[in-house]
Amino acid sequence: MGWLTAGAVSVAAWLWLLLCRSWFWRTDQRLPALVEPSHWPSVAIVVPARDEAATLPATLPTLLAQQYPGRARVIVVDDGSTDGTGELARRLAGTTGGLPLTVVSPGPPPPGWAGKPWAVAHGVAEAGEDGYLLLTDADIAHGPRSLATLVAAATGGHDLVSQMATLRTETRWERIIVPAFVYFFALLYPFRRVNRPSARTAAAAGGCVLVRREVLARAGGFEAIRGAVIDDVALARLVKRAGGRIWLGLADTVRSVRAYPGLADLWAMVARSAYTQLRHSPVLLAGTVLGLAVVFLAPPAVTVAGAVTGDAVLLGLGAVAWLLMAGTFAPTLRHYGRPVPAALLLPATALLYVLMTLDSARRHHAGSGASWKGRSYSGSR
């Protein structure tokens, strides 16, 4: 009876996710149809960078080379780097030319501030009165017309436009973990629901966020989210709650060059903020683990139980749930150029995410909490 219940609940859950979760599994949310504005507003590109000397040569030149019809400039915020990040940025600008570059150093964050919000806030202050701010991470490379297309989309009726950069999938573990990361993000924050002005759901992808300065200031600026570890989602919520219209989708010409060579690197990336996403709540943690088990782990377990016992009903329920799951994952795999049959392995990847989430909680209760390049945010939200 237990297996039968698990199978029935899994099928029901996947039918609901397939039909009632704002089509989260589709990958067709791209920038809206572009109409060039009659006047191109000024833009400041703010790049927080902490020990990014290894990535800047592949990313900063793509920002300096932006083909933007209006006035634009790049501000690199050297956030306490020890590897010469700031000086390297100046050398790259001198070698490649392009948009004007300013390098600033804000000093260590004050009490109550997480590192990235502090660095970005400093860059925003340096930007002065520019109409728009492109907040982009130091590991993100942009196509030559990226800024122009983002601004055109924003001036068409959005106050915040964010694209989820195409993440690197060169190593074996990147190919296993990364597509599932994007899939789970979309499951948690369905893009269509995010983009609906009447919906409360809000999210952004921190590697590429264009925001209207006036709306950001009206919403309270980065001061209002100064302690946020998951700053991109916090920023989107801030803007939407202030009445701003936001848009989130997948990128075509924006990509991350950040390498995660092994499982340990990817594990640390997920575990760094997973428990923060659950607001450090043991109740939410238990509910999340139970939910992941029922939705992602039960289908193959029920299928195996049905095959071993010869119970055709169990076998059918498990197989239907498993195939529904794989069908929703297939578009993301296609987006990343991965073979569609690999979607059947999603339960194994989901198990890894369950373990990463549990480890994130363990780290928090052990006092290490969220950390990034030598900074710990164990008490941050």
Phi, psi and chi 1 to 4 in degrees:
 res  aa     phi    psi   chi1   chi2   chi3   chi4
   1 MET       -  -37.0 -177.6   60.5   69.6      -
   2 GLY   -62.7  -44.3      -      -      -      -
   3 TRP   -64.5  -39.3  -75.1  116.2      -      -
   4 LEU   -63.7  -43.6 -174.6   62.3      -      -
   5 THR   -62.4  -44.9  -59.2      -      -      -
   6 ALA   -60.4  -42.3      -      -      -      -
   7 GLY   -65.1  -43.5      -      -      -      -
   8 ALA   -65.7  -42.3      -      -      -      -
   9 VAL   -64.9  -39.7  169.6      -      -      -
  10 SER   -63.6  -44.2  -66.9      -      -      -
  11 VAL   -62.4  -45.3  169.8      -      -      -
  12 ALA   -61.9  -41.6      -      -      -      -
  13 ALA   -62.3  -42.9      -      -      -      -
  14 TRP   -72.6  -32.1  -83.4  109.6      -      -
  15 LEU   -64.8  -41.2  -73.9  172.4      -      -
  16 TRP   -65.1  -45.5 -177.6   84.5      -      -
  17 LEU   -62.6  -39.9  -70.4  171.1      -      -
  18 LEU   -64.1  -40.5  178.9   69.6      -      -
  19 LEU  -104.9  -23.0  -58.8  173.8      -      -
  20 CYS  -121.5    6.2  -55.9      -      -      -
  21 ARG  -107.3   43.3 -171.4   65.9 -178.9  163.9
  22 SER    54.7   35.7  -60.2      -      -      -
  23 TRP    52.6   42.1  -51.5  104.5      -      -
  24 PHE   -55.9  -26.9   79.6   93.6      -      -
  25 TRP   -80.6  -10.8   43.9  -87.6      -      -
  26 ARG   -80.6  152.7  -63.6 -175.4   60.6  169.2
  27 THR  -118.3   29.5   57.8      -      -      -
  28 ASP  -100.0    8.8   57.0   -6.1      -      -
  29 GLN   -81.3   96.9  -70.9  -65.3  -73.9      -
  30 ARG  -117.3  172.2  -60.2  -65.1 -157.1  -86.1
  31 LEU   -53.1  140.0  -78.8  177.0      -      -
  32 PRO   -59.0  161.7  -20.1   30.4      -      -
  33 ALA   -53.4  130.5      -      -      -      -
  34 LEU   -92.8  131.5  -56.8  179.9      -      -
  35 VAL  -124.0  116.7  177.0      -      -      -
  36 GLU   -63.1  133.9  -67.2 -163.6   -2.9      -
  37 PRO   -70.0  154.5   25.7  -33.6      -      -
  38 SER   -69.6  -26.6   56.7      -      -      -
  39 HIS  -132.0  125.3  168.0   71.8      -      -
  40 TRP   -87.1  116.5  -70.4   91.9      -      -
  41 PRO   -71.3  158.7   26.7  -33.8      -      -
  42 SER   -72.8  146.5   60.6      -      -      -
  43 VAL  -134.8  136.2 -177.7      -      -      -
  44 ALA  -109.1  126.6      -      -      -      -
  45 ILE   -95.8  113.5  -57.0  172.5      -      -
  46 VAL  -103.2  123.7  177.4      -      -      -
  47 VAL  -122.5   98.6 -173.3      -      -      -
  48 PRO   -71.4  132.5   26.8  -32.0      -      -
  49 ALA  -141.4  119.0      -      -      -      -
  50 ARG  -124.4  111.2  179.0  172.3  171.9   81.2
  51 ASP    53.5   58.5  -68.4  -25.3      -      -
  52 GLU  -115.8   26.5  -65.8  -73.7    0.8      -
  53 ALA   -61.9  -27.5      -      -      -      -
  54 ALA   -75.3  -27.0      -      -      -      -
  55 THR  -101.6  -28.0   59.1      -      -      -
  56 LEU   -56.7  -38.7  -80.8 -176.8      -      -
  57 PRO   -59.3  -24.2  -27.2   36.7      -      -
  58 ALA   -93.3  -13.1      -      -      -      -
  59 THR  -119.4  -45.8   59.9      -      -      -
  60 LEU   -59.4  -42.5 -176.1   57.3      -      -
  61 PRO   -58.1  -30.0  -27.5   36.6      -      -
  62 THR   -70.5  -26.8   70.3      -      -      -
  63 LEU   -79.2  -42.7  -66.8  172.5      -      -
  64 LEU   -63.9  -26.3  -62.5  171.1      -      -
  65 ALA   -93.8   13.2      -      -      -      -
  66 GLN   -60.3  133.2  -75.7  -60.9  -62.0      -
  67 GLN   -92.3   85.4  -60.8  170.9    8.7      -
  68 TYR  -116.3  127.1 -176.9   65.0      -      -
  69 PRO   -68.6  -21.2  -20.0   32.8      -      -
  70 GLY   -99.0 -162.7      -      -      -      -
  71 ARG   -89.4  131.6 -177.6  171.8   65.6   86.6
  72 ALA  -147.1  153.9      -      -      -      -
  73 ARG  -150.2  163.9   57.2 -175.6  176.6  134.4
  74 VAL  -115.4  132.6  179.8      -      -      -
  75 ILE  -120.5  112.2  -58.6  170.1      -      -
  76 VAL   -95.0  123.4  170.9      -      -      -
  77 VAL   -99.7  104.0 -175.5      -      -      -
  78 ASP   -77.4  101.3 -176.8    4.1      -      -
  79 ASP   -91.5   71.8 -176.8   18.4      -      -
  80 GLY    66.8   32.8      -      -      -      -
  81 SER   -69.2  150.5  -59.8      -      -      -
  82 THR  -116.5    5.8   59.1      -      -      -
  83 ASP  -113.9   16.4   63.7   -8.5      -      -
  84 GLY    79.2   25.8      -      -      -      -
  85 THR   -56.7  -47.5  -72.2      -      -      -
  86 GLY   -62.8  -46.2      -      -      -      -
  87 GLU   -66.0  -37.9 -175.2   53.3   39.8      -
  88 LEU   -62.4  -41.1  173.5   61.2      -      -
  89 ALA   -59.8  -42.0      -      -      -      -
  90 ARG   -64.4  -41.2  -65.2 -174.7 -176.9   92.7
  91 ARG   -65.2  -40.9  -71.3 -157.5  -53.8  -89.0
  92 LEU   -63.0  -39.9  -72.2  170.1      -      -
  93 ALA   -66.0  -38.5      -      -      -      -
  94 GLY   -68.0  -29.0      -      -      -      -
  95 THR   -84.8  -43.1  -58.4      -      -      -
  96 THR   -94.1  -24.8   61.9      -      -      -
  97 GLY    70.6 -159.3      -      -      -      -
  98 GLY   100.9 -142.0      -      -      -      -
  99 LEU   -62.3  148.5  -61.8 -178.9      -      -
 100 PRO   -63.6  144.7   19.7  -30.0      -      -
 101 LEU  -120.5  136.9  171.9   74.1      -      -
 102 THR  -122.9  134.6  -58.4      -      -      -
 103 VAL  -114.8  124.8  178.4      -      -      -
 104 VAL  -126.4  157.5  -65.3      -      -      -
 105 SER  -131.1  114.7  -60.0      -      -      -
 106 PRO   -82.5  -12.5   31.2  -35.0      -      -
 107 GLY    82.6  174.9      -      -      -      -
 108 PRO   -65.3  148.7   21.9  -32.0      -      -
 109 PRO   -66.4  141.6   21.8  -31.2      -      -
 110 PRO   -69.1  166.6  -13.1   27.1      -      -
 111 PRO   -55.7  136.8  -25.5   34.0      -      -
 112 GLY    92.8  -10.6      -      -      -      -
 113 TRP  -103.1  133.8  -78.1   81.4      -      -
 114 ALA   -79.1  158.6      -      -      -      -
 115 GLY   -62.0  -49.5      -      -      -      -
 116 LYS   -67.0  -47.5 -175.0  178.1  175.4 -178.2
 117 PRO   -56.0  -37.6  -28.3   37.2      -      -
 118 TRP   -64.5  -44.9  169.8 -115.4      -      -
 119 ALA   -64.6  -44.4      -      -      -      -
 120 VAL   -66.1  -40.9  174.2      -      -      -
 121 ALA   -59.0  -38.6      -      -      -      -
 122 HIS   -65.9  -40.9 -163.2   80.9      -      -
 123 GLY   -66.0  -38.6      -      -      -      -
 124 VAL   -63.5  -42.0  169.4      -      -      -
 125 ALA   -63.0  -39.4      -      -      -      -
 126 GLU   -65.9  -28.8  179.8   67.0   26.9      -
 127 ALA   -67.3  -22.0      -      -      -      -
 128 GLY    72.0 -124.5      -      -      -      -
 129 GLU  -105.4   18.7  -62.1  -57.0  -42.6      -
 130 ASP   -58.0  143.1  -71.9  -58.3      -      -
 131 GLY   -69.8  -35.5      -      -      -      -
 132 TYR  -129.0  155.1  -77.9   85.2      -      -
 133 LEU  -124.6  125.3  -57.7  158.6      -      -
 134 LEU  -100.0  112.0  174.0   58.2      -      -
 135 LEU   -98.0  114.5  -45.9  177.4      -      -
 136 THR  -139.0  140.3 -176.1      -      -      -
 137 ASP   -74.0  160.0  -70.8  -14.0      -      -
 138 ALA   -71.3  -13.1      -      -      -      -
 139 ASP   -99.3   12.4   65.0  -35.1      -      -
 140 ILE  -105.3  125.0  -58.0  -64.0      -      -
 141 ALA  -101.9  139.5      -      -      -      -
 142 HIS  -116.5  143.2  -70.3 -105.9      -      -
 143 GLY   -65.9  160.5      -      -      -      -
 144 PRO   -62.0  -24.7   17.9  -30.5      -      -
 145 ARG  -108.8   16.0  -67.1  -81.6  -61.7  170.6
 146 SER   -58.6  -49.6  174.6      -      -      -
 147 LEU   -62.3  -44.1  179.0   58.8      -      -
 148 ALA   -62.3  -41.4      -      -      -      -
 149 THR   -70.0  -36.4   55.8      -      -      -
 150 LEU   -64.2  -44.9  -73.9  163.8      -      -
 151 VAL   -66.5  -41.2  171.0      -      -      -
 152 ALA   -60.0  -39.9      -      -      -      -
 153 ALA   -66.9  -40.5      -      -      -      -
 154 ALA   -68.1  -44.1      -      -      -      -
 155 THR   -69.6  -12.1   55.1      -      -      -
 156 GLY   -80.1    3.2      -      -      -      -
 157 GLY   131.6   18.8      -      -      -      -
 158 HIS  -124.2  145.5  -64.1   89.5      -      -
 159 ASP   -96.9  -21.3  -60.5  -62.8      -      -
 160 LEU  -142.2  126.6 -177.8  150.9      -      -
 161 VAL  -125.3  125.5  175.1      -      -      -
 162 SER  -131.3  138.3  178.0      -      -      -
 163 GLN  -118.8  132.9  -72.0 -174.9  -66.3      -
 164 MET   -78.2  112.7  174.7  165.9  -80.3      -
 165 ALA   -61.2  149.7      -      -      -      -
 166 THR   -71.4  118.5  -58.9      -      -      -
 167 LEU   -84.8  158.2  -54.7  179.1      -      -
 168 ARG   -70.7  136.0 -139.5 -176.3   79.1  125.5
 169 THR  -136.9   58.5   52.6      -      -      -
 170 GLU   -97.4  -33.2  -64.4 -177.3   12.0      -
 171 THR   -91.9  166.4   68.5      -      -      -
 172 ARG   -59.6  -45.4  177.1  169.0   62.2   97.2
 173 TRP   -71.5  -33.9  -77.7  109.6      -      -
 174 GLU   -61.2  -40.2  -73.5  172.9  -17.8      -
 175 ARG   -67.6  -27.2  -70.2 -168.9  -70.0  -89.6
 176 ILE   -82.5  -45.5  -67.8  171.6      -      -
 177 ILE   -88.1  -40.4  -59.8  -66.1      -      -
 178 VAL   -64.9  -50.3  165.2      -      -      -
 179 PRO   -57.9  -37.2  -25.6   36.3      -      -
 180 ALA   -66.5  -34.8      -      -      -      -
 181 PHE   -60.0  -46.9  175.3   83.2      -      -
 182 VAL   -64.3  -41.9  175.9      -      -      -
 183 TYR   -61.7  -47.0  172.0   85.7      -      -
 184 PHE   -66.2  -35.9  -71.1  137.8      -      -
 185 PHE   -61.4  -45.2 -176.4   89.7      -      -
 186 ALA   -67.4  -32.6      -      -      -      -
 187 LEU   -65.3  -40.4  174.0   59.6      -      -
 188 LEU   -74.1  -39.4 -169.5   59.6      -      -
 189 TYR  -127.3   79.2  -56.0  106.8      -      -
 190 PRO   -55.8  125.4  -23.4   34.1      -      -
 191 PHE   -58.2  -42.4  -68.4  178.4      -      -
 192 ARG   -61.4  -38.8  -81.5  177.6  171.3   75.8
 193 ARG   -69.8  -40.1 -171.3  172.7  -62.0  179.5
 194 VAL   -57.8  -41.0  167.4      -      -      -
 195 ASN   -81.0   -4.9  -61.6  -18.7      -      -
 196 ARG   -87.3  116.9 -165.8 -177.8  -51.2  146.5
 197 PRO   -56.5  -31.7  -25.1   34.3      -      -
 198 SER   -80.5  -12.6   59.4      -      -      -
 199 ALA   -85.7  147.8      -      -      -      -
 200 ARG   -81.2  -21.1  -64.4 -179.7   58.8 -175.0
 201 THR   -62.5  132.0  -56.1      -      -      -
 202 ALA  -140.4  139.9      -      -      -      -
 203 ALA  -163.3  160.6      -      -      -      -
 204 ALA  -148.4  162.0      -      -      -      -
 205 ALA  -105.7  112.2      -      -      -      -
 206 GLY   -60.8  -17.3      -      -      -      -
 207 GLY   -71.9  -17.9      -      -      -      -
 208 CYS  -154.7   96.5  178.0      -      -      -
 209 VAL  -133.5  118.6  179.3      -      -      -
 210 LEU  -103.1  126.4 -177.9   81.1      -      -
 211 VAL  -134.4  143.2   60.8      -      -      -
 212 ARG   -74.7  124.8 -166.6 -170.3  -54.3  -92.7
 213 ARG   -56.7  -43.9  162.3 -177.3  -78.8  -78.2
 214 GLU   -60.1  -42.2  176.7 -173.3   -6.8      -
 215 VAL   -70.6  -39.8  173.7      -      -      -
 216 LEU   -59.8  -44.2  176.6   62.1      -      -
 217 ALA   -64.6  -41.2      -      -      -      -
 218 ARG   -64.0  -32.0 -172.9  175.5   72.5 -134.3
 219 ALA   -78.8  -10.9      -      -      -      -
 220 GLY   115.8   -5.5      -      -      -      -
 221 GLY    65.1 -171.9      -      -      -      -
 222 PHE   -71.1  -14.2  -85.6   83.1      -      -
 223 GLU   -57.6  -34.5  171.1   75.2   22.5      -
 224 ALA   -73.5  -18.3      -      -      -      -
 225 ILE  -126.5   32.6   56.2  169.1      -      -
 226 ARG   -60.5  -28.6   59.2 -172.5  177.8  -85.7
 227 GLY   -99.1    7.4      -      -      -      -
 228 ALA   -75.5  126.8      -      -      -      -
 229 VAL   -80.9  -42.5  173.3      -      -      -
 230 ILE   -91.9   72.7  -50.8  175.2      -      -
 231 ASP   -70.7  -28.9   54.3  -83.4      -      -
 232 ASP   -67.1  -45.3   45.1    7.9      -      -
 233 VAL   -66.3  -40.0  174.0      -      -      -
 234 ALA   -62.0  -39.7      -      -      -      -
 235 LEU   -65.2  -44.0  174.7   60.3      -      -
 236 ALA   -62.6  -41.7      -      -      -      -
 237 ARG   -62.9  -40.8  -73.7  173.1  176.8  162.0
 238 LEU   -60.1  -48.1 -172.4   72.3      -      -
 239 VAL   -66.8  -43.0  170.5      -      -      -
 240 LYS   -67.2  -39.4 -160.4  165.4 -168.4  178.8
 241 ARG   -66.1  -25.4  -73.8  170.5 -177.6  168.3
 242 ALA   -84.5    6.0      -      -      -      -
 243 GLY    93.9    3.9      -      -      -      -
 244 GLY   -77.1  152.4      -      -      -      -
 245 ARG  -100.1  128.2 -174.5  175.0  177.2 -176.7
 246 ILE  -118.8  158.8   69.0  175.7      -      -
 247 TRP  -142.5  137.7 -175.4   91.2      -      -
 248 LEU  -136.4  133.8  170.0   65.2      -      -
 249 GLY  -158.5 -177.1      -      -      -      -
 250 LEU   -86.5  148.7  -64.6  172.7      -      -
 251 ALA   -95.3  151.6      -      -      -      -
 252 ASP  -107.7  -32.1  -66.0  -47.2      -      -
 253 THR  -123.2   18.2   63.1      -      -      -
 254 VAL  -121.5  124.9  179.2      -      -      -
 255 ARG  -139.9  151.7   60.6 -175.5  177.1   85.9
 256 SER   -94.0  137.2  172.4      -      -      -
 257 VAL  -102.2    3.0  -56.9      -      -      -
 258 ARG   -63.5  126.8  177.9   81.2   63.7 -162.0
 259 ALA   -97.0  136.7      -      -      -      -
 260 TYR  -124.5   81.9  -65.7   96.7      -      -
 261 PRO   -61.2  -37.5  -19.7   32.2      -      -
 262 GLY  -128.0  175.3      -      -      -      -
 263 LEU   -60.8  -37.1  176.8   59.2      -      -
 264 ALA   -61.2  -37.4      -      -      -      -
 265 ASP   -66.9  -44.8  -53.5  -72.8      -      -
 266 LEU   -68.6  -37.7  -72.2  156.1      -      -
 267 TRP   -59.0  -46.3 -169.8  -69.6      -      -
 268 ALA   -64.2  -36.7      -      -      -      -
 269 MET   -62.1  -44.9 -177.5  -93.6  -70.4      -
 270 VAL   -74.8  -45.9  174.6      -      -      -
 271 ALA   -66.2  -22.0      -      -      -      -
 272 ARG   -58.6  -36.3 -177.0  171.3   68.2 -118.7
 273 SER  -129.5    0.5   58.9      -      -      -
 274 ALA   -59.9  -45.6      -      -      -      -
 275 TYR   -73.2  -28.9 -163.0   44.0      -      -
 276 THR   -62.1  -39.9  -57.1      -      -      -
 277 GLN   -59.1  -29.8 -176.8   67.8   58.8      -
 278 LEU   -91.6   14.1  -60.9  175.9      -      -
 279 ARG    56.7   30.5  -58.4 -163.1  -67.3  -87.2
 280 HIS    55.5   34.1  -58.0  142.4      -      -
 281 SER  -103.0  119.8  166.1      -      -      -
 282 PRO   -59.9  -32.5  -23.5   34.1      -      -
 283 VAL   -67.1  -46.6  173.8      -      -      -
 284 LEU   -64.7  -35.7  -72.8  178.0      -      -
 285 LEU   -61.9  -48.1  174.7   65.0      -      -
 286 ALA   -62.1  -42.4      -      -      -      -
 287 GLY   -64.9  -38.4      -      -      -      -
 288 THR   -66.3  -46.0  -62.2      -      -      -
 289 VAL   -62.5  -43.3  170.9      -      -      -
 290 LEU   -62.8  -43.8  177.7   60.7      -      -
 291 GLY   -62.9  -44.6      -      -      -      -
 292 LEU   -62.8  -37.9  -72.5  171.0      -      -
 293 ALA   -64.4  -46.1      -      -      -      -
 294 VAL   -67.0  -41.5  169.9      -      -      -
 295 VAL   -81.4  -42.9  173.7      -      -      -
 296 PHE  -105.2  -31.6  -68.5   97.7      -      -
 297 LEU   -95.2  -30.5  -53.8 -175.7      -      -
 298 ALA   -64.3  -40.7      -      -      -      -
 299 PRO   -55.0  -51.1  -30.4   38.6      -      -
 300 PRO   -67.3  -33.9   21.1  -31.6      -      -
 301 ALA   -64.2  -43.0      -      -      -      -
 302 VAL   -67.3  -38.5  172.0      -      -      -
 303 THR   -60.9  -46.6  -57.7      -      -      -
 304 VAL   -63.9  -42.9  171.1      -      -      -
 305 ALA   -60.5  -41.0      -      -      -      -
 306 GLY   -66.0  -38.9      -      -      -      -
 307 ALA   -68.1  -40.6      -      -      -      -
 308 VAL   -69.6  -40.4  169.3      -      -      -
 309 THR   -87.6   -9.8   61.6      -      -      -
 310 GLY    73.8   19.4      -      -      -      -
 311 ASP   -87.8  107.5 -171.1  -38.9      -      -
 312 ALA   -65.3  -33.0      -      -      -      -
 313 VAL   -66.2  -47.6  174.8      -      -      -
 314 LEU   -60.3  -46.5  -80.9 -174.9      -      -
 315 LEU   -58.4  -43.5 -179.0   61.0      -      -
 316 GLY   -66.4  -44.3      -      -      -      -
 317 LEU   -61.7  -47.2  -73.3  172.4      -      -
 318 GLY   -62.0  -44.1      -      -      -      -
 319 ALA   -65.6  -40.7      -      -      -      -
 320 VAL   -62.7  -46.9  167.5      -      -      -
 321 ALA   -62.1  -42.5      -      -      -      -
 322 TRP   -63.4  -43.3 -160.8  -11.3      -      -
 323 LEU   -69.3  -36.9  -71.6  172.5      -      -
 324 LEU   -61.8  -43.3  -72.6  171.7      -      -
 325 MET   -58.8  -50.4  178.3 -160.4  -42.2      -
 326 ALA   -62.3  -37.2      -      -      -      -
 327 GLY   -64.0  -35.3      -      -      -      -
 328 THR   -74.8  -24.8   64.0      -      -      -
 329 PHE   -84.4  -23.0 -171.0   35.8      -      -
 330 ALA   -57.1  -43.2      -      -      -      -
 331 PRO   -59.5  -37.3  -26.5   36.7      -      -
 332 THR   -67.1  -40.3  -57.5      -      -      -
 333 LEU   -62.0  -41.3  -71.9  177.1      -      -
 334 ARG   -63.2  -38.7  -79.0 -164.8  -66.1  -93.9
 335 HIS   -58.9  -34.3  176.8   67.4      -      -
 336 TYR   -97.8   11.0  -86.0   92.8      -      -
 337 GLY    69.4   26.4      -      -      -      -
 338 ARG   -99.1  152.9  -55.6  -63.0  -56.8  139.4
 339 PRO   -66.0  134.8   20.9  -31.4      -      -
 340 VAL   -60.3  -38.0  169.6      -      -      -
 341 PRO   -57.1  -21.7  -27.9   36.8      -      -
 342 ALA   -63.2  -14.7      -      -      -      -
 343 ALA   -61.3  -25.6      -      -      -      -
 344 LEU   -67.6  -15.9  -67.0  170.7      -      -
 345 LEU   -90.6    3.2  -58.9  177.9      -      -
 346 LEU   -56.2  -37.2 -178.2   58.2      -      -
 347 PRO   -56.9  -38.0  -28.0   37.0      -      -
 348 ALA   -65.8  -40.5      -      -      -      -
 349 THR   -67.9  -38.3  -51.3      -      -      -
 350 ALA   -61.3  -37.2      -      -      -      -
 351 LEU   -61.5  -40.8  176.6   59.2      -      -
 352 LEU   -60.2  -41.5  -74.0  175.0      -      -
 353 TYR   -66.2  -35.5  -86.7   87.4      -      -
 354 VAL   -60.8  -45.3  168.7      -      -      -
 355 LEU   -67.0  -37.4  -63.4  175.4      -      -
 356 MET   -64.3  -40.5  -67.2  173.2 -167.7      -
 357 THR   -65.8  -42.5  -57.2      -      -      -
 358 LEU   -63.2  -38.7  -69.7  170.7      -      -
 359 ASP   -67.6  -35.0 -173.2   47.5      -      -
 360 SER   -60.4  -42.3  179.8      -      -      -
 361 ALA   -65.5  -40.7      -      -      -      -
 362 ARG   -60.1  -44.4 -179.4 -163.9   62.8   79.0
 363 ARG   -62.6  -40.9  -65.1 -177.6 -174.4 -161.6
 364 HIS   -62.1  -47.5  172.3   77.7      -      -
 365 HIS   -73.3  -17.7  -69.4  -66.5      -      -
 366 ALA   -84.6   -7.2      -      -      -      -
 367 GLY    98.5   -4.6      -      -      -      -
 368 SER   -85.5  -39.2   55.1      -      -      -
 369 GLY    57.4 -157.5      -      -      -      -
 370 ALA   -71.9  138.4      -      -      -      -
 371 SER  -145.9  152.4   61.6      -      -      -
 372 TRP  -154.2  116.0  173.1 -112.6      -      -
 373 LYS    48.8   52.5  -65.3 -172.3  176.9 -179.6
 374 GLY    89.7   -4.1      -      -      -      -
 375 ARG  -108.4  138.9  -76.1 -173.8 -179.9  144.4
 376 SER  -115.9  139.3  179.0      -      -      -
 377 TYR  -128.0   52.7  -52.2  109.8      -      -
 378 SER   -61.5  -25.6   57.4      -      -      -
 379 GLY  -103.1    5.5      -      -      -      -
 380 SER   -83.0  158.7  -60.2      -      -      -
 381 ARG   -96.7      -   62.1 -173.9 -175.1  -84.3
